[in-house]
């Protein structure tokens, strides 16, 4: 039997999960509400909140799974990418617990775990498939040939899709986190009411910085002429912005699928919870005869369940870390291939 405790603390969500022989027994997330008043995540406050939340969350998942700490076979933790302070809290806790229990340590790449969240529940994609990973910090198209055999076909050269959602929401006066609120208002608006530029980068890469700038200048100009412009057109603005971001994503995903002869596509990361993106991908899959895979909602945003799934696969392959583990806030996806010099 393999019972693994997984810990996720890469940003502002403190999470723990228990997986036993590939079956998820518990997955808990403690959110940090304090960041709402600042309109974004404050790294120092996030680190302090992780200190407060981590032990209660770990105790909760152990109790829910009916296990004691001594029953664990390994401790897994997010090693990066993420906020350095937040990562240090999680890795320090995991290293200490692993040392105290004399159990092996598993270091998980956060972005790799987002993709592997598709293998927690059924239905599951079969290899090869294309995964569009979209979050607040990353936007990537990853060709998955196997669990640990993959290739990044394209990624953002500047800002991520999730950041574009959140920054646009802030310009519109919506509270943090604004991405889900843009999605909510977009459902009530006309996606063609306003036209914003769709970037066209070479190959399969993305760019969102120009879109953010265009939205800012557009809103400033309109408000000079009509002070209540945003309030009166909020739903249409959200719908038009969301439509543009989704269009940018699909304009790269479609040719990437075709160029690699793929028929299965998946979506991962926090933005995969966006209903507009889900609907657009569903319509695309139906029109092209492709299969679309979307994780359960609880495994879309940052959570330890996805870390546990990746850890289970690493455990089975003997990809362990050691007490010399140092988190890396810019850990590349390629680092998911190697642990302690072993492939």
N, C-alpha and C positions, 0 to 999 in steps of 0.2 A: 504494500500500500504506500502511496505517496500523498501525504497531507502537507500542503504548502500554504503558508501565510504570506500574502502579498500586500505591499504598502505603496501607496501613490501619494506624492506630495510635491509634484513638479511646479504647481502654481498656487492657486488659492483654495483648492478643494483638498481636504484631508480624507483619505479613503483607505479602507482595508478590506480584504476579501480572503476567503478560504476556499481552496479547490482541492478535491480529493479524487485522485485517479481520473482527472479530466472533468469531473462534475463539480459545478459551482454550488457550494453549500451556503455561502453568505457573501454579500457585497454591500457595504455601507459607505455612505459619503456624508461628511460634515461640511456644510457650506459656510463661507465666511461673509456675513452680511455687512461687516464694517466697511468694506470697500465701496459700497453704494454711495456713501456721502462724498466720496472723492472722485467719482466718475471713472474709476479704473482701479486696477490692483496696485496697492502700495506694497512693494516687496518686503520691507521691514515688518509691517503689520501682518503680512501673510506668514512670515516665519514665526512670529510670536504666537499666532493663532494655531499653527501646526503643533507647537509645543503643548498647547492646552488641549487640543482635540485628539492627538494621535493615540495616547494610551486608552481613553474611553472608547474610541472606535475599534481598536484592536480587541479590547475586552468584549465588546458587543458582538463582533463576528465570531470569536471563539465560542461564546455562549450560545449563539444561534446555531453554530455548527455542532454543538455538543462535544467540543474538544477542550483539552487543557493544553497549555503551552508545551508540556512534555510530550504530547502526542504528535507534534509537528516533525516533519522530516526535512524541511528546508524553509528558509526565510527569503523572500524575494522583495526587491525594492526597485523603484524607478531610479536609474543612474543618470538620466538626462534624455533629451534636452529639457530646459526649464529655467526657473529662477534659482540662482545659486544658493541663496539662503534657505529657500524652501526645500531644495534637494538635499542640503546638508542635514536638515532636521530629520528627514526620512531615512537617509542612508546611515546616519549616526545611530538612530534608534534600531534599525535593522541589523547593523553590525554588532551592536551591543547585545541584542537579543540572541543573535546567532552564536556569538561567543559564549554567552552565559549558558545556552542550551547545548553547546557543542554540536551545532547543526550547520550544514553547508549554506552558503550565501549565493543568491542568484541576482545578477544585475541585469535589469531589463531596459531596453531602449523604448522610450515613451511612444515614439512614432511607429515603431514596429508593432508594439502592443495594440495600437489603434487598428491596424490592419488585421491582426490575429484575433480581434474581438469577434470576427465573423465565424470563428470556429467554436464559440462557446455553446451556441444553440443551433438547432437545425431550422431551416435548410442552410446548408453550407456550400460555398462555391467550390468547384473543383479546379485543379491547376491545368493550364495556365489561366489567369484572369487579370483584369486591370482594376486597380484600386485607385479611386480618387480620394485622397486624404485632404480634408479641408478643416482647418481650425483657426484659432486666433493668431497663431504664430507660424503656421505652415500651410502650404498648398502644393501638393505633389501628385503626379501621376506615376504609379508604381506598377510595373509588370511583375506579377508574382508567378514564378515557375514552380516554386515549392515553398515550404515554410521559411527556409533560410536561404533560398535561391531567388533573388529578385534584382530588378534593375529600375532605377529612377529614370523614367523617360523624359520628364519635364517637371519644373517647379517654378515658383515665383522668383523673380529676380529682385523684388523689392518687398512689397507688403503682401500679407496673406489675405485671403478672402474674408476670413473671420474678422480681421482688423478693419477691413473696408466696411463691413456691416456695422461694427461697433462705432467707428469714427463717424460714419454717416448718421447713425442714430444720435450721436452727441451733437452734431451740427443741427439736427432737427429738434433738439431740446428734449430728447427722450432720456430717461434715467438709465444708469448702468445696472446690469448688462443690457445693452440696447439691441443686440442682434435679434433675440426672440421677439422683441416689441416691433421691430421693423417687419418681421414675418407676420405678426398678428395684424398690423395695420395694412400690410400689402394685400392680405386676403380680401380687404374691403375696397381696394382701389383699382384703378385702371393702369396696367403695366405699360401702356403706350401713351400715357398722358404727357410725359416729358421724355425727351431723348437725351441720353448721355453717351459719351464715346465708348466704343468697344475696342480695347487694345488688341493689337495683332502682332505678337512677338514671334520671332523665328522659331521653327520647330514646335515643340510642345510646351514651351515655357509660358509663364503667366506674368502679368504686371497689373497692379491695382493702384499704384501711387498716382498716376495721371487721372484716374477716375475720381479719387478722393479730392484732388485739387479742383477738378472741373465742377464737382458738386458744391464745393465751398464757394467758388466764384459765382456760380449760378444762383445760389441762395442769397448771397450778398447783393447781387444785382437786383433780384426780384424783391427783396425786402426794402431796398431803397425806394422802389416805386410803390410797393404795397406792404406796409409794415406787418400786416397779419397774414402774409402769403403762406407761411409754413402751416399755421394753424388751420387755415381754410383749405389747404390742399394736402394735408398730412398723409391721408390714405393713398392718394395718387402718387405722391413723392416716394413713399415707401415702396409701392408697387413697381414704380419705374426704376428705382435704384436696385431693388432685388432682381428684377428682370434682367438688368444690365450685367450684374455680377454673375448670375446664372448663365447668361449667354456667353460670357467670357470663358466660363468653365467648360461649357458644352462644346464651344468652338475648338477646344484642344482635345477634349475627351473623344469626340467622334472620330477625327482622323487618326488618333492613337489606337483606337480599337480596330479601325480598318487596316492600318499599316501593319498591324501584328496579327491579323486574321483571327481576332478574338470574338467570342460570342457571349462571354460572361463579364459583367462589370460589377464592382462593389463600391460602396462609399463609406468613408470612415471619418472620425474626428467630430468635434463639436458642431460644426456647421451641417453635418449630416442629419441633425435634428430639424433642420429648416424644412418646413412643409412645402414651400415653393420649389426647392431643389429636388426634394423627393418626388413631387408630382411631375416635374419636368423630366427627370430620369425615368420615371415609370412610363410616361408617354413615349419617350425615346425608345425604351426597351420594347414596348408593344409594337411600335412602328417598324423597328428593325429586326424583330424576331430575336432579340437578345434577352438574356436573363439578368435581372437586377437583384443584388443582395444588399440588405441594409440591416445592421445589428439592431437588437432590441434597444429601445430608447435609453435605458439605464447604462448601456455600454457605449453610447455615442460620445457623451461628454467625458471629461476626465474622471476615471474611476479605477479602483484597484482590481475589478473583475478582469479587465483586459490585461492588466499586469500579471494576474494569476494565470491566465491562459497562456501567455507567452512563457511564463516561468515553468509551467507544466511541460511544454515542449522542450525547453532548455534542460530541465531536470532529466527528462527521458534520454537526452543526448549527452548528458554529462558536461554541459556548458556552465560550469560554476565560476563564481568570482571568489575573491579572497578578502581578508581583512585590510588589505592595502587599497581597497576600492576607494576611488576619489570621484565624486560626481562631476559631470561635465555639462555646463549649461548649454553648450552648442554641440552636443553629441550627435554626430552624423548618423544617418540611418544605416550606413555600411558597418557601423560598429556593432550592430546586432548579430553579425556573422561570427565574431570572435570573442571568446571570453578566456582570459588567462592563457592566451597563446594557443588555444585549442580551437579547431574549426569544427 
